[in-house]
Amino acid sequence: MAAVQMLIGSQDGDYDCLSFAESGDIRITEGTKRLHPRSDRDDPDPATGCPVSFKDLILKASRVGASDLHLEAGTVMVARVRGELTPVGEALAAPQLMEVARELLNDEDWAVFNSRGSVDLSVVVGGTRCRINVYRTLRGLALAARLLLPAVGNLRSCNLNPELRRLIAPTTGLVLVSGPTGSGKSTTLAALLEEANSTRGLNIITLESPLEYVFSNRRSFIRQREVPTHSPSFEQGIVDALRENPDVLVVGEMRTPDVMRLTLDAAETGHLVLATMHSANCGEALSRLCMSFPSEIQGSIRAQLADCLVGVVSQRLHFLERWQLRVPLCEILIPNSGARGTIRAGQFSQITNVIQSGGEEGMWTFDRYQRWIEQQKEWVRPATSPPATGDGGIVRAATRLVTPSGRKAAASPRAAPSAAAPRPAPASAADTGEEINIDEPLDLEEIAALARKIEQSTPQR
């Protein structure tokens, strides 16, 4: 946050806000406040402050490596960094946060917000894709933003065990990805889809609310639908998808018994279905799914689930102190005859024992997966979003561009960048020089040191 703020006046009464940050950065916000004539002027209202751009807030959160950003009127800005909430700025006044919300929401979003007190949306801000929920609290307006990876990666780039690839090999059945909130379920699901996208020619239909990762067609054709933008509900979306000749159907989250039943039916009718749900382990995921139905039909649901289940992945995030990196820690159930019998009998508390005894069949307990993590010598750091340039706006998932001034223009969703084609081998090191990768922002001294290194490594001609 700015340590010092100054107002620079002009004859027409419009004032610019000049902010001197503790980091040494200087920011000028034009035309922030029209004041009364000099005879009536007082200090600017501290309850209003200078306008705040949502892009600036997201860039600040991105610089500290945050996965989430939380804003509330009258409360300090906090970000979740490596699973811990950390203050990243001073409190925003209610008018400032209202301007941020106005920057994000269109008229339709405001109508939803006013009717139910919250609204979900997905946007791209300064090169960072965000999943956002705007909601009301006791203090007024609040906002929670999840910062997503800028591109979809495969299992390797998401630091997942390569044996998960076997989950997308079948042509029919149900794959569940479960875990607590914020454990990376969506990223794991996207990694599985990208594996299928790059290795097989499939017709893939996804149903999400809101859209998070945007895929590029590689070998497969991926049709992404957002609820309620492109379909009024998950139930209608699943019914429609079964008429659209899908090979793979992705259900963003199974929230109601109707969605769960339709998902099971789709898995039994010749489609590979991938879905997510909240749970702490594999047994709890299966139990929660079955217990969502009335008791009189739970027996048939367990039998249906036992027949169509391909696998269950339950995950949480594990912080590697040495690498300063969070990676998925997984429990994996691959149903064998014993597991299917346990599911039919409703003995979900025994699923952990089934997984412990099924190591040779590709099952992983949390402890075994932990040992695999400890044996790894290489990890992939998540890609960082490119820095925003110019006035860059906010790209809506609903194909709408909102500029900071509030003007609207047509825009298409930003697709994830496709994998770069492999470069041919250089003729010699002398012709190409030295390749230097920059993964983190550098200060001026580091840039100067890097320039000297490049100069020293360049051969004299």
C-alpha positions in Angstrom: 0.0 0.0 0.0 1.0 3.6 -0.6 3.0 5.2 2.3 2.3 8.8 1.1 -0.5 10.2 -1.1 -0.6 13.7 -2.6 -3.3 15.4 -4.6 -2.2 17.4 -7.6 -4.8 20.0 -8.7 -5.8 21.6 -12.0 -7.9 24.5 -12.9 -11.0 22.5 -13.8 -11.2 21.0 -10.3 -10.1 17.5 -11.2 -7.4 16.2 -9.0 -4.8 13.4 -9.6 -3.8 11.1 -6.8 0.0 10.7 -6.6 1.0 7.7 -4.5 4.5 7.0 -3.2 4.7 3.3 -2.2 7.1 1.9 0.4 8.7 -0.1 -2.4 9.7 3.1 -4.2 7.1 2.8 -6.9 5.1 5.9 -7.9 1.6 5.6 -9.2 -0.6 8.4 -10.6 -4.4 7.9 -10.7 -6.0 10.6 -13.0 -9.1 12.5 -12.2 -9.8 10.7 -9.0 -11.9 13.3 -7.2 -13.5 16.6 -8.0 -13.2 18.9 -5.0 -15.1 22.0 -4.0 -13.6 25.5 -4.7 -10.5 26.2 -2.7 -12.3 28.2 -0.1 -14.3 25.1 0.9 -11.6 22.5 0.4 -10.7 20.1 3.2 -8.5 17.0 3.2 -9.8 14.1 1.1 -12.4 12.0 2.8 -10.5 9.0 4.4 -13.6 6.9 4.1 -13.5 7.2 0.3 -9.8 7.3 -0.6 -8.3 7.1 -4.1 -10.0 4.7 -6.6 -8.6 1.1 -6.6 -8.3 -1.0 -9.7 -9.0 -4.7 -9.4 -6.1 -5.4 -11.8 -3.7 -3.7 -9.4 -5.0 -5.8 -6.5 -4.6 -9.1 -8.5 -1.1 -8.1 -9.6 -0.2 -7.4 -6.0 -1.5 -10.8 -4.9 0.3 -12.5 -7.9 3.6 -11.0 -6.9 3.5 -12.5 -3.4 2.6 -15.9 -4.8 -1.0 -15.9 -3.5 -3.6 -18.5 -4.5 -6.5 -16.5 -3.1 -7.3 -12.9 -2.4 -10.0 -11.8 0.1 -11.5 -8.3 0.2 -14.1 -6.8 2.5 -15.3 -3.3 3.2 -13.4 -1.9 6.2 -11.2 -5.0 6.5 -7.5 -5.3 5.6 -6.8 -7.1 2.3 -5.6 -10.6 2.9 -4.1 -13.2 0.6 -3.6 -16.9 1.0 0.1 -17.7 0.5 1.1 -21.4 0.8 -2.1 -22.1 2.6 -1.8 -19.3 5.2 -3.7 -16.0 5.3 -1.3 -13.0 5.1 -2.2 -9.3 5.2 -1.2 -7.6 1.9 -2.6 -4.2 2.2 -4.7 -1.7 4.2 -8.4 -1.8 4.5 -10.5 -0.7 1.5 -13.4 1.7 2.1 -16.9 0.7 1.1 -17.0 3.1 -2.0 -13.6 1.7 -3.2 -14.8 -1.9 -3.0 -18.1 -0.9 -4.7 -16.0 0.5 -7.6 -14.1 -2.7 -7.9 -17.4 -4.7 -8.0 -18.8 -2.3 -10.7 -15.6 -2.9 -12.7 -16.3 -6.7 -12.6 -20.0 -7.1 -12.8 -22.3 -6.3 -15.7 -26.1 -5.6 -15.4 -27.0 -9.3 -15.5 -24.5 -10.1 -12.7 -25.8 -7.2 -10.6 -29.4 -8.5 -11.0 -28.2 -11.9 -9.7 -26.2 -10.3 -6.9 -29.2 -8.2 -5.7 -31.6 -11.2 -5.8 -29.5 -13.8 -3.9 -26.7 -11.7 -2.3 -23.8 -13.3 -4.2 -22.6 -14.0 -7.7 -19.9 -16.1 -9.3 -17.9 -15.2 -12.4 -14.6 -16.0 -14.1 -12.4 -13.3 -15.6 -8.9 -12.8 -16.9 -7.2 -9.9 -15.2 -3.7 -8.7 -16.3 -2.9 -12.2 -17.7 -4.2 -14.0 -14.6 -7.3 -16.0 -14.8 -9.5 -15.6 -11.7 -12.5 -17.4 -10.3 -14.4 -14.7 -8.3 -17.3 -14.7 -5.8 -18.8 -11.3 -4.8 -21.1 -11.5 -1.8 -22.6 -9.5 1.1 -21.5 -9.6 4.7 -22.3 -7.8 7.9 -19.8 -5.1 7.0 -21.1 -4.7 3.5 -19.6 -5.9 0.2 -17.0 -8.6 0.1 -15.0 -10.5 -2.6 -13.1 -13.7 -2.8 -10.8 -14.3 -5.8 -9.0 -17.6 -6.7 -5.9 -17.0 -8.9 -5.6 -19.8 -11.4 -2.6 -21.0 -13.3 -2.3 -19.1 -16.6 -2.2 -22.3 -18.7 -3.4 -25.9 -18.4 -0.7 -28.4 -17.7 -0.4 -32.1 -17.9 0.2 -34.5 -15.0 4.0 -33.8 -15.1 3.7 -30.1 -15.0 1.2 -30.3 -12.2 3.5 -32.5 -10.1 1.1 -35.4 -10.1 2.1 -39.1 -10.2 2.2 -40.4 -13.8 0.1 -43.5 -12.8 -2.9 -41.2 -12.7 -2.9 -41.5 -16.5 -4.5 -44.9 -16.2 -7.8 -43.2 -15.1 -8.4 -41.7 -18.5 -7.7 -45.0 -20.4 -11.2 -46.6 -20.1 -13.9 -45.5 -22.5 -16.7 -45.8 -20.0 -17.1 -45.3 -16.3 -16.8 -42.7 -13.5 -13.7 -41.0 -12.2 -14.1 -38.9 -9.0 -11.6 -36.3 -7.9 -12.2 -35.2 -4.3 -10.6 -33.1 -1.6 -11.2 -30.2 0.7 -11.8 -26.7 -0.7 -8.7 -25.2 -2.2 -6.9 -28.5 -2.5 -6.3 -28.3 -6.3 -9.2 -30.6 -7.5 -9.9 -28.4 -10.5 -6.2 -28.4 -11.5 -6.0 -32.2 -11.2 -9.1 -32.5 -13.3 -7.7 -30.1 -15.9 -4.4 -32.1 -16.0 -6.3 -35.3 -16.7 -8.2 -33.6 -19.5 -5.0 -32.2 -21.0 -3.5 -35.7 -20.9 -6.5 -37.0 -22.9 -6.4 -34.0 -25.1 -2.8 -34.5 -26.1 -2.9 -38.3 -26.6 -6.3 -39.3 -28.0 -8.9 -38.0 -30.4 -12.0 -37.5 -28.3 -15.1 -35.4 -28.2 -15.0 -33.9 -24.7 -17.8 -31.8 -23.1 -17.3 -29.9 -19.9 -19.9 -28.4 -17.6 -18.5 -25.9 -15.1 -19.7 -23.1 -12.8 -17.9 -20.9 -13.5 -15.3 -21.7 -16.2 -11.8 -21.9 -14.8 -9.3 -23.3 -17.2 -9.7 -22.7 -21.0 -8.5 -25.5 -23.2 -7.1 -25.4 -26.7 -8.0 -28.3 -29.0 -5.1 -30.6 -29.7 -5.9 -34.1 -30.7 -9.3 -33.9 -29.0 -12.2 -31.5 -29.4 -13.2 -29.9 -26.2 -16.6 -28.1 -25.9 -16.7 -26.0 -22.7 -20.1 -24.9 -21.2 -20.7 -22.7 -18.3 -23.7 -22.9 -16.0 -25.8 -20.8 -16.2 -24.3 -18.8 -19.1 -24.6 -21.7 -21.7 -26.9 -24.1 -19.9 -29.5 -23.2 -17.2 -28.4 -26.0 -14.8 -26.1 -29.0 -14.4 -29.1 -31.3 -14.8 -30.0 -29.8 -18.2 -26.4 -29.7 -19.3 -25.9 -33.4 -18.6 -29.1 -34.3 -20.4 -28.1 -32.2 -23.4 -24.6 -33.6 -23.4 -25.8 -37.2 -23.8 -27.3 -36.1 -27.1 -24.1 -34.5 -28.3 -22.1 -37.6 -28.9 -19.5 -37.2 -26.2 -16.6 -39.6 -25.4 -15.8 -37.8 -22.2 -18.1 -35.8 -20.0 -16.8 -33.5 -17.2 -19.1 -32.4 -14.4 -17.5 -29.5 -12.5 -19.1 -30.5 -9.2 -21.8 -32.9 -8.1 -23.9 -30.8 -5.7 -27.4 -32.3 -5.7 -28.8 -35.9 -5.8 -30.3 -35.2 -9.3 -26.9 -34.3 -10.7 -25.3 -37.3 -9.0 -27.9 -39.7 -10.4 -27.6 -38.2 -13.9 -23.8 -38.5 -13.6 -24.0 -42.2 -12.7 -26.5 -42.8 -15.5 -24.1 -41.2 -18.0 -21.2 -43.3 -16.7 -23.3 -46.5 -17.3 -24.3 -45.6 -20.8 -20.9 -45.7 -22.6 -19.3 -42.5 -21.5 -16.2 -41.7 -19.4 -17.4 -39.2 -16.8 -15.0 -37.1 -14.7 -16.5 -35.2 -11.7 -15.3 -33.5 -8.5 -16.7 -33.4 -5.0 -15.6 -32.3 -1.5 -14.3 -35.0 0.9 -11.3 -35.8 3.0 -10.6 -39.2 1.6 -11.8 -41.8 -0.9 -14.1 -43.6 1.5 -15.8 -40.4 2.5 -16.3 -39.4 -1.1 -18.1 -42.6 -1.9 -20.1 -42.5 1.3 -21.2 -38.9 0.7 -22.3 -39.7 -2.8 -24.5 -42.6 -1.7 -25.8 -41.0 1.4 -27.1 -38.1 -0.6 -30.0 -40.3 -1.8 -33.0 -41.5 0.1 -32.4 -44.6 2.2 -34.8 -46.7 0.2 -32.7 -46.4 -3.0 -29.2 -46.3 -1.5 -28.7 -50.0 -2.1 -29.3 -49.6 -5.9 -27.0 -46.5 -5.9 -24.2 -48.5 -4.3 -24.6 -51.3 -6.8 -24.6 -48.8 -9.7 -21.5 -47.0 -8.3 -19.7 -50.3 -7.8 -20.3 -51.3 -11.4 -19.3 -48.1 -13.1 -16.5 -46.8 -10.9 -13.1 -46.4 -12.6 -11.2 -44.7 -9.8 -11.2 -42.1 -7.0 -8.5 -39.6 -6.3 -8.6 -37.7 -3.0 -6.0 -35.1 -2.5 -4.7 -32.3 -0.3 -1.8 -29.9 -0.7 1.6 -30.7 0.9 4.2 -28.0 1.4 7.8 -28.9 0.5 10.0 -26.8 2.8 13.1 -27.5 0.8 11.6 -26.5 -2.5 9.2 -23.8 -1.2 6.5 -25.4 -3.2 3.1 -27.0 -2.6 2.4 -30.2 -4.4 -0.7 -32.6 -4.4 -0.6 -35.4 -1.8 -3.1 -38.1 -3.1 -4.9 -41.2 -2.0 -5.9 -43.3 -5.1 -8.5 -46.0 -5.2 -8.6 -48.3 -8.3 -11.6 -50.6 -7.7 -10.9 -54.3 -7.8 -13.3 -57.1 -6.9 -12.7 -56.5 -3.2 -13.3 -52.8 -3.5 -16.5 -53.3 -5.5 -17.8 -55.8 -2.9 -17.1 -53.3 -0.1 -18.9 -50.6 -2.0 -22.0 -52.8 -2.6 -22.1 -53.7 1.1 -21.8 -50.0 2.1 -18.8 -50.6 4.2 -17.0 -47.4 3.3 -15.0 -47.3 6.5 -13.1 -50.3 5.1 -12.0 -48.5 1.9 -8.7 -47.5 3.6 -7.9 -51.1 4.2 -8.7 -52.0 0.6 -6.3 -49.3 -0.6 -3.6 -50.5 1.8 -3.7 -54.0 0.4 -4.0 -52.9 -3.3 -0.6 -51.4 -3.9 0.2 -53.8 -6.6 -3.0 -52.9 -8.4 -2.1 -49.2 -8.6 -3.7 -48.0 -5.3 -2.0 -45.4 -3.2 -2.5 -44.5 0.4 -1.5 -41.0 1.6 1.5 -42.5 3.4 2.8 -44.3 0.3 2.2 -41.3 -1.8 4.2 -39.2 0.8 7.1 -41.6 0.4 7.0 -41.2 -3.4 7.1 -37.4 -3.0 10.1 -37.6 -0.7 11.9 -39.7 -3.4 11.4 -37.1 -6.1 14.4 -35.0 -7.1 12.7 -32.7 -9.6 9.6 -30.6 -9.4 7.9 -28.2 -11.8 7.2 -24.7 -10.6 3.8 -23.4 -11.6 3.9 -21.0 -14.6 3.5 -17.4 -13.7 1.2 -15.0 -15.5 2.8 -12.5 -17.9 2.9 -9.0 -16.5 0.1 -6.8 -17.7 1.0 -4.0 -20.1 -0.8 -0.8 -21.1 -4.3 -0.2 -19.8 -5.3 -3.9 -20.2 -8.9 -4.7 -19.3 -10.8 -7.5 -17.8 -11.8 -10.4 -20.1 -15.0 -12.0 -19.1 -15.7 -15.7 -19.6 -19.0 -14.7 -21.1 -17.2 -13.2 -24.1 -17.3 -9.6 -23.0 -14.5 -7.1 -22.5 -14.8 -4.5 -19.7 -12.3 -1.7 -19.9 -11.3 0.2 -16.7 -13.4 3.2 -18.0 -16.5 0.9 -18.1 -16.8 0.7 -21.9 -17.8 -2.6 -23.3 -16.5 -4.3 -26.4 -16.9 -7.7 -27.9 -14.1 -10.2 -27.1 -13.6 -13.9 -27.2 -12.5 -16.0 -24.2 -8.8 -16.2 -23.9 -7.6 -19.7 -24.7 -4.8 -21.3 -22.9 -1.5 -21.0 -24.9 -0.7 -24.1 -26.8 2.5 -26.0 -26.2 5.4 -24.5 -28.0 6.8 -26.5 -30.8 10.2 -28.1 -30.1 13.1 -26.0 -31.4 15.7 -27.6 -33.7 19.0 -28.3 -32.1 21.4 -25.3 -32.5 24.4 -25.7 -34.7 26.8 -24.7 -32.0 26.9 -23.0 -28.6 28.8 -20.1 -30.1 26.0 -19.4 -32.5 23.3 -19.3 -29.9 25.0 -18.1 -26.7 23.7 -19.0 -23.3 20.0 -19.5 -22.5 19.0 -17.9 -19.2 15.5 -18.6 -17.7 14.0 -15.9 -15.5 11.3 -17.4 -13.2 10.9 -14.5 -10.7 10.7 -10.7 -10.8 14.2 -9.1 -10.7 15.3 -5.8 -9.2 17.6 -3.4 -11.0 20.7 -4.8 -9.4 19.8 -8.3 -10.4 19.1 -7.2 -14.0 22.4 -5.5 -14.2 24.2 -8.6 -12.9 22.3 -10.7 -15.5 23.3 -8.3 -18.3 27.0 -8.6 -17.2 26.6 -12.4 -17.3 25.2 -12.4 -20.8 27.9 -10.0 -21.9 30.6 -12.3 -20.5 29.1 -15.4 -22.0 28.8 -13.8 -25.5 31.8 -14.9 -27.7 33.9 -12.1 -29.2 33.7 -11.9 -33.0 
